[in-house]
Amino acid sequence: MRFADHLSKDSIRKFNQLRRAARNEKEKTKPKQEKVNWNDMMGTNRDTFKRVGGRVRRK
C-alpha cells in the first residue's frame, strides 16, 4: 500500500503544501554558477615550445 492510502485527505493536503513550500525555497536559494573558461582549464592557450639547434624556443 502507498503512504497516501493511510492518511486522510486533509493531512495529504497539508503534506503537499509543505512539499511545495520546500521546493520554492530551494529554487530561491540556488547559488549562481560561475562560468568556467574551458580553454584555460585544458591548456589550449599555453605557449608551445620546439627544440631548435639545441635550444628550446617558443613557437
CHARMM-style PDB file with segment names, atoms N, HN, CA, C and O in Angstrom:
ATOM      1  N   MET     1       0.833  -1.189   0.000  1.00  0.00      PROA
ATOM      2  CA  MET     1       0.000   0.000   0.000  1.00  0.00      PROA
ATOM      3  C   MET     1       0.877   1.251   0.000  1.00  0.00      PROA
ATOM      4  O   MET     1       2.020   1.246   0.456  1.00  0.00      PROA
ATOM      5  N   ARG     2       0.308   2.281  -0.513  1.00  0.00      PROA
ATOM      6  HN  ARG     2      -0.621   2.285  -0.884  1.00  0.00      PROA
ATOM      7  CA  ARG     2       1.033   3.533  -0.571  1.00  0.00      PROA
ATOM      8  C   ARG     2       0.925   4.290   0.743  1.00  0.00      PROA
ATOM      9  O   ARG     2       0.055   4.030   1.574  1.00  0.00      PROA
ATOM     10  N   PHE     3       1.833   5.227   0.894  1.00  0.00      PROA
ATOM     11  HN  PHE     3       2.540   5.438   0.219  1.00  0.00      PROA
ATOM     12  CA  PHE     3       1.841   6.077   2.074  1.00  0.00      PROA
ATOM     13  C   PHE     3       0.563   6.909   2.141  1.00  0.00      PROA
ATOM     14  O   PHE     3       0.009   7.112   3.222  1.00  0.00      PROA
ATOM     15  N   ALA     4       0.095   7.390   0.990  1.00  0.00      PROA
ATOM     16  HN  ALA     4       0.545   7.224   0.112  1.00  0.00      PROA
ATOM     17  CA  ALA     4      -1.083   8.251   0.939  1.00  0.00      PROA
ATOM     18  C   ALA     4      -2.357   7.493   1.292  1.00  0.00      PROA
ATOM     19  O   ALA     4      -3.339   8.121   1.687  1.00  0.00      PROA
ATOM     20  N   ASP     5      -2.381   6.177   1.165  1.00  0.00      PROA
ATOM     21  HN  ASP     5      -1.584   5.667   0.844  1.00  0.00      PROA
ATOM     22  CA  ASP     5      -3.575   5.401   1.489  1.00  0.00      PROA
ATOM     23  C   ASP     5      -3.872   5.401   2.987  1.00  0.00      PROA
ATOM     24  O   ASP     5      -5.009   5.154   3.389  1.00  0.00      PROA
ATOM     25  N   HSD     6      -2.893   5.667   3.793  1.00  0.00      PROA
ATOM     26  HN  HSD     6      -1.969   5.868   3.466  1.00  0.00      PROA
ATOM     27  CA  HSD     6      -3.052   5.642   5.249  1.00  0.00      PROA
ATOM     28  C   HSD     6      -3.375   7.009   5.839  1.00  0.00      PROA
ATOM     29  O   HSD     6      -3.609   7.120   7.042  1.00  0.00      PROA
ATOM     30  N   LEU     7      -3.391   8.050   5.012  1.00  0.00      PROA
ATOM     31  HN  LEU     7      -3.200   7.960   4.035  1.00  0.00      PROA
ATOM     32  CA  LEU     7      -3.624   9.407   5.501  1.00  0.00      PROA
ATOM     33  C   LEU     7      -4.996   9.909   5.075  1.00  0.00      PROA
ATOM     34  O   LEU     7      -5.568   9.463   4.080  1.00  0.00      PROA
ATOM     35  N   SER     8      -5.506  10.859   5.869  1.00  0.00      PROA
ATOM     36  HN  SER     8      -5.041  11.221   6.677  1.00  0.00      PROA
ATOM     37  CA  SER     8      -6.771  11.483   5.487  1.00  0.00      PROA
ATOM     38  C   SER     8      -6.506  12.537   4.413  1.00  0.00      PROA
ATOM     39  O   SER     8      -5.363  12.936   4.190  1.00  0.00      PROA
ATOM     40  N   LYS     9      -7.562  12.977   3.757  1.00  0.00      PROA
ATOM     41  HN  LYS     9      -8.491  12.653   3.938  1.00  0.00      PROA
ATOM     42  CA  LYS     9      -7.410  13.965   2.681  1.00  0.00      PROA
ATOM     43  C   LYS     9      -6.847  15.280   3.201  1.00  0.00      PROA
ATOM     44  O   LYS     9      -6.084  15.948   2.503  1.00  0.00      PROA
ATOM     45  N   ASP    10      -7.214  15.652   4.411  1.00  0.00      PROA
ATOM     46  HN  ASP    10      -7.833  15.109   4.978  1.00  0.00      PROA
ATOM     47  CA  ASP    10      -6.720  16.897   4.989  1.00  0.00      PROA
ATOM     48  C   ASP    10      -5.213  16.808   5.253  1.00  0.00      PROA
ATOM     49  O   ASP    10      -4.474  17.747   4.954  1.00  0.00      PROA
ATOM     50  N   SER    11      -4.763  15.694   5.805  1.00  0.00      PROA
ATOM     51  HN  SER    11      -5.362  14.931   6.048  1.00  0.00      PROA
ATOM     52  CA  SER    11      -3.330  15.562   6.086  1.00  0.00      PROA
ATOM     53  C   SER    11      -2.520  15.460   4.796  1.00  0.00      PROA
ATOM     54  O   SER    11      -1.382  15.925   4.753  1.00  0.00      PROA
ATOM     55  N   ILE    12      -3.084  14.857   3.735  1.00  0.00      PROA
ATOM     56  HN  ILE    12      -4.009  14.479   3.770  1.00  0.00      PROA
ATOM     57  CA  ILE    12      -2.398  14.802   2.442  1.00  0.00      PROA
ATOM     58  C   ILE    12      -2.261  16.203   1.871  1.00  0.00      PROA
ATOM     59  O   ILE    12      -1.216  16.542   1.316  1.00  0.00      PROA
ATOM     60  N   ARG    13      -3.295  17.023   1.997  1.00  0.00      PROA
ATOM     61  HN  ARG    13      -4.144  16.748   2.448  1.00  0.00      PROA
ATOM     62  CA  ARG    13      -3.261  18.392   1.509  1.00  0.00      PROA
ATOM     63  C   ARG    13      -2.182  19.197   2.251  1.00  0.00      PROA
ATOM     64  O   ARG    13      -1.439  19.953   1.626  1.00  0.00      PROA
ATOM     65  N   LYS    14      -2.094  19.040   3.565  1.00  0.00      PROA
ATOM     66  HN  LYS    14      -2.698  18.425   4.073  1.00  0.00      PROA
ATOM     67  CA  LYS    14      -1.076  19.749   4.345  1.00  0.00      PROA
ATOM     68  C   LYS    14       0.333  19.307   3.951  1.00  0.00      PROA
ATOM     69  O   LYS    14       1.249  20.120   3.830  1.00  0.00      PROA
ATOM     70  N   PHE    15       0.479  18.004   3.756  1.00  0.00      PROA
ATOM     71  HN  PHE    15      -0.265  17.343   3.855  1.00  0.00      PROA
ATOM     72  CA  PHE    15       1.775  17.461   3.360  1.00  0.00      PROA
ATOM     73  C   PHE    15       2.215  18.028   2.000  1.00  0.00      PROA
ATOM     74  O   PHE    15       3.379  18.383   1.817  1.00  0.00      PROA
ATOM     75  N   ASN    16       1.273  18.107   1.053  1.00  0.00      PROA
ATOM     76  HN  ASN    16       0.328  17.819   1.202  1.00  0.00      PROA
ATOM     77  CA  ASN    16       1.595  18.656  -0.266  1.00  0.00      PROA
ATOM     78  C   ASN    16       1.950  20.130  -0.197  1.00  0.00      PROA
ATOM     79  O   ASN    16       2.808  20.592  -0.949  1.00  0.00      PROA
ATOM     80  N   GLN    17       1.305  20.880   0.692  1.00  0.00      PROA
ATOM     81  HN  GLN    17       0.607  20.505   1.303  1.00  0.00      PROA
ATOM     82  CA  GLN    17       1.635  22.290   0.863  1.00  0.00      PROA
ATOM     83  C   GLN    17       3.065  22.440   1.385  1.00  0.00      PROA
ATOM     84  O   GLN    17       3.799  23.329   0.952  1.00  0.00      PROA
ATOM     85  N   LEU    18       3.452  21.580   2.305  1.00  0.00      PROA
ATOM     86  HN  LEU    18       2.857  20.858   2.657  1.00  0.00      PROA
ATOM     87  CA  LEU    18       4.817  21.632   2.828  1.00  0.00      PROA
ATOM     88  C   LEU    18       5.830  21.303   1.736  1.00  0.00      PROA
ATOM     89  O   LEU    18       6.888  21.927   1.661  1.00  0.00      PROA
ATOM     90  N   ARG    19       5.513  20.334   0.899  1.00  0.00      PROA
ATOM     91  HN  ARG    19       4.653  19.826   0.960  1.00  0.00      PROA
ATOM     92  CA  ARG    19       6.419  19.962  -0.188  1.00  0.00      PROA
ATOM     93  C   ARG    19       6.592  21.109  -1.160  1.00  0.00      PROA
ATOM     94  O   ARG    19       7.709  21.392  -1.595  1.00  0.00      PROA
ATOM     95  N   ARG    20       5.492  21.778  -1.511  1.00  0.00      PROA
ATOM     96  HN  ARG    20       4.585  21.548  -1.159  1.00  0.00      PROA
ATOM     97  CA  ARG    20       5.576  22.906  -2.449  1.00  0.00      PROA
ATOM     98  C   ARG    20       6.386  24.051  -1.855  1.00  0.00      PROA
ATOM     99  O   ARG    20       7.186  24.673  -2.553  1.00  0.00      PROA
ATOM    100  N   ALA    21       6.183  24.331  -0.571  1.00  0.00      PROA
ATOM    101  HN  ALA    21       5.533  23.825  -0.004  1.00  0.00      PROA
ATOM    102  CA  ALA    21       6.917  25.413   0.088  1.00  0.00      PROA
ATOM    103  C   ALA    21       8.414  25.105   0.115  1.00  0.00      PROA
ATOM    104  O   ALA    21       9.236  25.995  -0.106  1.00  0.00      PROA
ATOM    105  N   ALA    22       8.764  23.865   0.382  1.00  0.00      PROA
ATOM    106  HN  ALA    22       8.097  23.142   0.562  1.00  0.00      PROA
ATOM    107  CA  ALA    22      10.178  23.487   0.421  1.00  0.00      PROA
ATOM    108  C   ALA    22      10.796  23.587  -0.969  1.00  0.00      PROA
ATOM    109  O   ALA    22      11.936  24.033  -1.101  1.00  0.00      PROA
ATOM    110  N   ARG    23      10.070  23.183  -2.004  1.00  0.00      PROA
ATOM    111  HN  ARG    23       9.144  22.821  -1.897  1.00  0.00      PROA
ATOM    112  CA  ARG    23      10.591  23.247  -3.366  1.00  0.00      PROA
ATOM    113  C   ARG    23      10.807  24.700  -3.784  1.00  0.00      PROA
ATOM    114  O   ARG    23      11.817  25.017  -4.412  1.00  0.00      PROA
ATOM    115  N   ASN    24       9.868  25.588  -3.441  1.00  0.00      PROA
ATOM    116  HN  ASN    24       9.047  25.331  -2.931  1.00  0.00      PROA
ATOM    117  CA  ASN    24      10.014  27.001  -3.796  1.00  0.00      PROA
ATOM    118  C   ASN    24      11.193  27.628  -3.067  1.00  0.00      PROA
ATOM    119  O   ASN    24      11.886  28.478  -3.628  1.00  0.00      PROA
ATOM    120  N   GLU    25      11.424  27.225  -1.839  1.00  0.00      PROA
ATOM    121  HN  GLU    25      10.861  26.536  -1.384  1.00  0.00      PROA
ATOM    122  CA  GLU    25      12.540  27.767  -1.067  1.00  0.00      PROA
ATOM    123  C   GLU    25      13.873  27.331  -1.673  1.00  0.00      PROA
ATOM    124  O   GLU    25      14.822  28.114  -1.702  1.00  0.00      PROA
ATOM    125  N   LYS    26      13.952  26.089  -2.157  1.00  0.00      PROA
ATOM    126  HN  LYS    26      13.180  25.453  -2.133  1.00  0.00      PROA
ATOM    127  CA  LYS    26      15.185  25.607  -2.786  1.00  0.00      PROA
ATOM    128  C   LYS    26      15.495  26.408  -4.037  1.00  0.00      PROA
ATOM    129  O   LYS    26      16.650  26.763  -4.274  1.00  0.00      PROA
ATOM    130  N   GLU    27      14.483  26.696  -4.839  1.00  0.00      PROA
ATOM    131  HN  GLU    27      13.545  26.407  -4.647  1.00  0.00      PROA
ATOM    132  CA  GLU    27      14.685  27.435  -6.075  1.00  0.00      PROA
ATOM    133  C   GLU    27      15.170  28.850  -5.806  1.00  0.00      PROA
ATOM    134  O   GLU    27      15.954  29.389  -6.587  1.00  0.00      PROA
ATOM    135  N   LYS    28      14.726  29.453  -4.732  1.00  0.00      PROA
ATOM    136  HN  LYS    28      14.089  29.015  -4.097  1.00  0.00      PROA
ATOM    137  CA  LYS    28      15.136  30.813  -4.411  1.00  0.00      PROA
ATOM    138  C   LYS    28      16.582  30.871  -3.948  1.00  0.00      PROA
ATOM    139  O   LYS    28      17.285  31.838  -4.242  1.00  0.00      PROA
ATOM    140  N   THR    29      17.038  29.851  -3.227  1.00  0.00      PROA
ATOM    141  HN  THR    29      16.468  29.065  -2.988  1.00  0.00      PROA
ATOM    142  CA  THR    29      18.383  29.882  -2.655  1.00  0.00      PROA
ATOM    143  C   THR    29      19.404  29.163  -3.517  1.00  0.00      PROA
ATOM    144  O   THR    29      20.504  28.879  -3.043  1.00  0.00      PROA
ATOM    145  N   LYS    30      19.078  28.860  -4.770  1.00  0.00      PROA
ATOM    146  HN  LYS    30      18.184  29.091  -5.155  1.00  0.00      PROA
ATOM    147  CA  LYS    30      20.007  28.164  -5.653  1.00  0.00      PROA
ATOM    148  C   LYS    30      21.182  29.097  -5.981  1.00  0.00      PROA
ATOM    149  O   LYS    30      20.959  30.201  -6.476  1.00  0.00      PROA
ATOM    150  N   PRO    31      22.419  28.680  -5.716  1.00  0.00      PROA
ATOM    151  CA  PRO    31      23.559  29.564  -5.963  1.00  0.00      PROA
ATOM    152  C   PRO    31      23.834  29.704  -7.462  1.00  0.00      PROA
ATOM    153  O   PRO    31      23.595  28.786  -8.247  1.00  0.00      PROA
ATOM    154  N   LYS    32      24.338  30.864  -7.827  1.00  0.00      PROA
ATOM    155  HN  LYS    32      24.533  31.610  -7.190  1.00  0.00      PROA
ATOM    156  CA  LYS    32      24.696  31.119  -9.219  1.00  0.00      PROA
ATOM    157  C   LYS    32      26.020  30.417  -9.514  1.00  0.00      PROA
ATOM    158  O   LYS    32      26.962  30.498  -8.725  1.00  0.00      PROA
ATOM    159  N   GLN    33      26.086  29.737 -10.642  1.00  0.00      PROA
ATOM    160  HN  GLN    33      25.322  29.671 -11.283  1.00  0.00      PROA
ATOM    161  CA  GLN    33      27.320  29.076 -11.027  1.00  0.00      PROA
ATOM    162  C   GLN    33      28.168  30.028 -11.853  1.00  0.00      PROA
ATOM    163  O   GLN    33      27.673  30.695 -12.762  1.00  0.00      PROA
ATOM    164  N   GLU    34      29.453  30.082 -11.525  1.00  0.00      PROA
ATOM    165  HN  GLU    34      29.855  29.540 -10.786  1.00  0.00      PROA
ATOM    166  CA  GLU    34      30.326  30.944 -12.299  1.00  0.00      PROA
ATOM    167  C   GLU    34      30.748  30.220 -13.573  1.00  0.00      PROA
ATOM    168  O   GLU    34      30.862  28.994 -13.602  1.00  0.00      PROA
ATOM    169  N   LYS    35      30.975  30.995 -14.611  1.00  0.00      PROA
ATOM    170  HN  LYS    35      30.883  31.991 -14.588  1.00  0.00      PROA
ATOM    171  CA  LYS    35      31.341  30.408 -15.887  1.00  0.00      PROA
ATOM    172  C   LYS    35      32.797  29.972 -15.852  1.00  0.00      PROA
ATOM    173  O   LYS    35      33.652  30.665 -15.300  1.00  0.00      PROA
ATOM    174  N   VAL    36      33.066  28.829 -16.440  1.00  0.00      PROA
ATOM    175  HN  VAL    36      32.372  28.266 -16.888  1.00  0.00      PROA
ATOM    176  CA  VAL    36      34.413  28.270 -16.463  1.00  0.00      PROA
ATOM    177  C   VAL    36      34.988  28.456 -17.857  1.00  0.00      PROA
ATOM    178  O   VAL    36      34.336  28.145 -18.854  1.00  0.00      PROA
ATOM    179  N   ASN    37      36.202  28.959 -17.921  1.00  0.00      PROA
ATOM    180  HN  ASN    37      36.732  29.211 -17.112  1.00  0.00      PROA
ATOM    181  CA  ASN    37      36.881  29.107 -19.198  1.00  0.00      PROA
ATOM    182  C   ASN    37      37.595  27.791 -19.485  1.00  0.00      PROA
ATOM    183  O   ASN    37      38.690  27.547 -18.976  1.00  0.00      PROA
ATOM    184  N   TRP    38      36.971  26.943 -20.303  1.00  0.00      PROA
ATOM    185  HN  TRP    38      36.082  27.141 -20.716  1.00  0.00      PROA
ATOM    186  CA  TRP    38      37.489  25.597 -20.533  1.00  0.00      PROA
ATOM    187  C   TRP    38      38.778  25.618 -21.338  1.00  0.00      PROA
ATOM    188  O   TRP    38      39.585  24.697 -21.213  1.00  0.00      PROA
ATOM    189  N   ASN    39      38.998  26.637 -22.160  1.00  0.00      PROA
ATOM    190  HN  ASN    39      38.342  27.386 -22.261  1.00  0.00      PROA
ATOM    191  CA  ASN    39      40.258  26.706 -22.899  1.00  0.00      PROA
ATOM    192  C   ASN    39      41.439  26.826 -21.951  1.00  0.00      PROA
ATOM    193  O   ASN    39      42.471  26.190 -22.165  1.00  0.00      PROA
ATOM    194  N   ASP    40      41.303  27.633 -20.907  1.00  0.00      PROA
ATOM    195  HN  ASP    40      40.465  28.150 -20.734  1.00  0.00      PROA
ATOM    196  CA  ASP    40      42.375  27.754 -19.920  1.00  0.00      PROA
ATOM    197  C   ASP    40      42.519  26.477 -19.102  1.00  0.00      PROA
ATOM    198  O   ASP    40      43.631  26.072 -18.764  1.00  0.00      PROA
ATOM    199  N   MET    41      41.393  25.847 -18.786  1.00  0.00      PROA
ATOM    200  HN  MET    41      40.489  26.176 -19.061  1.00  0.00      PROA
ATOM    201  CA  MET    41      41.450  24.615 -17.985  1.00  0.00      PROA
ATOM    202  C   MET    41      42.156  23.496 -18.743  1.00  0.00      PROA
ATOM    203  O   MET    41      42.906  22.724 -18.146  1.00  0.00      PROA
ATOM    204  N   MET    42      41.927  23.401 -20.041  1.00  0.00      PROA
ATOM    205  HN  MET    42      41.317  24.028 -20.526  1.00  0.00      PROA
ATOM    206  CA  MET    42      42.518  22.335 -20.838  1.00  0.00      PROA
ATOM    207  C   MET    42      43.925  22.690 -21.323  1.00  0.00      PROA
ATOM    208  O   MET    42      44.631  21.830 -21.849  1.00  0.00      PROA
ATOM    209  N   GLY    43      44.336  23.937 -21.154  1.00  0.00      PROA
ATOM    210  HN  GLY    43      43.763  24.636 -20.727  1.00  0.00      PROA
ATOM    211  CA  GLY    43      45.683  24.334 -21.525  1.00  0.00      PROA
ATOM    212  C   GLY    43      45.856  24.614 -23.006  1.00  0.00      PROA
ATOM    213  O   GLY    43      46.968  24.496 -23.520  1.00  0.00      PROA
ATOM    214  N   THR    44      44.800  24.979 -23.705  1.00  0.00      PROA
ATOM    215  HN  THR    44      43.896  25.076 -23.288  1.00  0.00      PROA
ATOM    216  CA  THR    44      44.924  25.226 -25.140  1.00  0.00      PROA
ATOM    217  C   THR    44      45.498  26.604 -25.438  1.00  0.00      PROA
ATOM    218  O   THR    44      45.930  26.844 -26.566  1.00  0.00      PROA
ATOM    219  N   ASN    45      45.520  27.507 -24.483  1.00  0.00      PROA
ATOM    220  HN  ASN    45      45.169  27.311 -23.567  1.00  0.00      PROA
ATOM    221  CA  ASN    45      46.062  28.850 -24.718  1.00  0.00      PROA
ATOM    222  C   ASN    45      47.506  28.986 -24.235  1.00  0.00      PROA
ATOM    223  O   ASN    45      48.029  30.099 -24.168  1.00  0.00      PROA
ATOM    224  N   ARG    46      48.150  27.882 -23.902  1.00  0.00      PROA
ATOM    225  HN  ARG    46      47.725  26.979 -23.957  1.00  0.00      PROA
ATOM    226  CA  ARG    46      49.526  27.953 -23.408  1.00  0.00      PROA
ATOM    227  C   ARG    46      50.508  28.042 -24.573  1.00  0.00      PROA
ATOM    228  O   ARG    46      50.191  27.673 -25.704  1.00  0.00      PROA
ATOM    229  N   ASP    47      51.710  28.542 -24.269  1.00  0.00      PROA
ATOM    230  HN  ASP    47      51.968  28.841 -23.351  1.00  0.00      PROA
ATOM    231  CA  ASP    47      52.764  28.594 -25.278  1.00  0.00      PROA
ATOM    232  C   ASP    47      53.230  27.189 -25.612  1.00  0.00      PROA
ATOM    233  O   ASP    47      53.216  26.296 -24.765  1.00  0.00      PROA
ATOM    234  N   THR    48      53.643  27.005 -26.855  1.00  0.00      PROA
ATOM    235  HN  THR    48      53.655  27.731 -27.543  1.00  0.00      PROA
ATOM    236  CA  THR    48      54.221  25.725 -27.264  1.00  0.00      PROA
ATOM    237  C   THR    48      55.695  25.962 -27.545  1.00  0.00      PROA
ATOM    238  O   THR    48      56.080  27.028 -28.025  1.00  0.00      PROA
ATOM    239  N   PHE    49      56.508  24.978 -27.249  1.00  0.00      PROA
ATOM    240  HN  PHE    49      56.196  24.111 -26.859  1.00  0.00      PROA
ATOM    241  CA  PHE    49      57.947  25.104 -27.400  1.00  0.00      PROA
ATOM    242  C   PHE    49      58.463  24.051 -28.363  1.00  0.00      PROA
ATOM    243  O   PHE    49      57.887  22.971 -28.496  1.00  0.00      PROA
ATOM    244  N   LYS    50      59.571  24.390 -29.040  1.00  0.00      PROA
ATOM    245  HN  LYS    50      60.038  25.267 -28.932  1.00  0.00      PROA
ATOM    246  CA  LYS    50      60.164  23.486 -30.004  1.00  0.00      PROA
ATOM    247  C   LYS    50      61.679  23.561 -29.849  1.00  0.00      PROA
ATOM    248  O   LYS    50      62.232  24.640 -29.638  1.00  0.00      PROA
ATOM    249  N   ARG    51      62.339  22.433 -29.952  1.00  0.00      PROA
ATOM    250  HN  ARG    51      61.890  21.556 -30.124  1.00  0.00      PROA
ATOM    251  CA  ARG    51      63.785  22.421 -29.852  1.00  0.00      PROA
ATOM    252  C   ARG    51      64.382  22.772 -31.216  1.00  0.00      PROA
ATOM    253  O   ARG    51      64.133  22.095 -32.213  1.00  0.00      PROA
ATOM    254  N   VAL    52      65.169  23.838 -31.235  1.00  0.00      PROA
ATOM    255  HN  VAL    52      65.372  24.388 -30.425  1.00  0.00      PROA
ATOM    256  CA  VAL    52      65.801  24.299 -32.476  1.00  0.00      PROA
ATOM    257  C   VAL    52      67.292  24.463 -32.206  1.00  0.00      PROA
ATOM    258  O   VAL    52      67.699  25.344 -31.449  1.00  0.00      PROA
ATOM    259  N   GLY    53      68.089  23.626 -32.818  1.00  0.00      PROA
ATOM    260  HN  GLY    53      67.759  22.910 -33.433  1.00  0.00      PROA
ATOM    261  CA  GLY    53      69.552  23.745 -32.688  1.00  0.00      PROA
ATOM    262  C   GLY    53      70.034  23.596 -31.260  1.00  0.00      PROA
ATOM    263  O   GLY    53      70.987  24.272 -30.872  1.00  0.00      PROA
ATOM    264  N   GLY    54      69.429  22.756 -30.477  1.00  0.00      PROA
ATOM    265  HN  GLY    54      68.655  22.206 -30.792  1.00  0.00      PROA
ATOM    266  CA  GLY    54      69.862  22.534 -29.102  1.00  0.00      PROA
ATOM    267  C   GLY    54      69.159  23.439 -28.094  1.00  0.00      PROA
ATOM    268  O   GLY    54      69.181  23.163 -26.895  1.00  0.00      PROA
ATOM    269  N   ARG    55      68.549  24.492 -28.560  1.00  0.00      PROA
ATOM    270  HN  ARG    55      68.531  24.716 -29.534  1.00  0.00      PROA
ATOM    271  CA  ARG    55      67.830  25.397 -27.674  1.00  0.00      PROA
ATOM    272  C   ARG    55      66.337  25.101 -27.720  1.00  0.00      PROA
ATOM    273  O   ARG    55      65.845  24.491 -28.669  1.00  0.00      PROA
ATOM    274  N   VAL    56      65.633  25.531 -26.705  1.00  0.00      PROA
ATOM    275  HN  VAL    56      66.033  26.027 -25.934  1.00  0.00      PROA
ATOM    276  CA  VAL    56      64.175  25.391 -26.685  1.00  0.00      PROA
ATOM    277  C   VAL    56      63.601  26.771 -26.973  1.00  0.00      PROA
ATOM    278  O   VAL    56      63.805  27.713 -26.208  1.00  0.00      PROA
ATOM    279  N   ARG    57      62.893  26.876 -28.064  1.00  0.00      PROA
ATOM    280  HN  ARG    57      62.727  26.111 -28.686  1.00  0.00      PROA
ATOM    281  CA  ARG    57      62.326  28.166 -28.484  1.00  0.00      PROA
ATOM    282  C   ARG    57      60.815  28.114 -28.440  1.00  0.00      PROA
ATOM    283  O   ARG    57      60.197  27.065 -28.622  1.00  0.00      PROA
ATOM    284  N   ARG    58      60.241  29.274 -28.195  1.00  0.00      PROA
ATOM    285  HN  ARG    58      60.743  30.127 -28.047  1.00  0.00      PROA
ATOM    286  CA  ARG    58      58.794  29.380 -28.230  1.00  0.00      PROA
ATOM    287  C   ARG    58      58.329  29.406 -29.674  1.00  0.00      PROA
ATOM    288  O   ARG    58      58.918  30.105 -30.499  1.00  0.00      PROA
ATOM    289  N   LYS    59      57.320  28.684 -29.984  1.00  0.00      PROA
ATOM    290  HN  LYS    59      56.842  28.116 -29.314  1.00  0.00      PROA
ATOM    291  CA  LYS    59      56.819  28.597 -31.338  1.00  0.00      PROA
ATOM    292  C   LYS    59      55.953  29.793 -31.675  1.00  0.00      PROA
ATOM    293  OT1 LYS    59      55.439  29.889 -32.789  1.00  0.00      PROA
TER     294      LYS     59
END
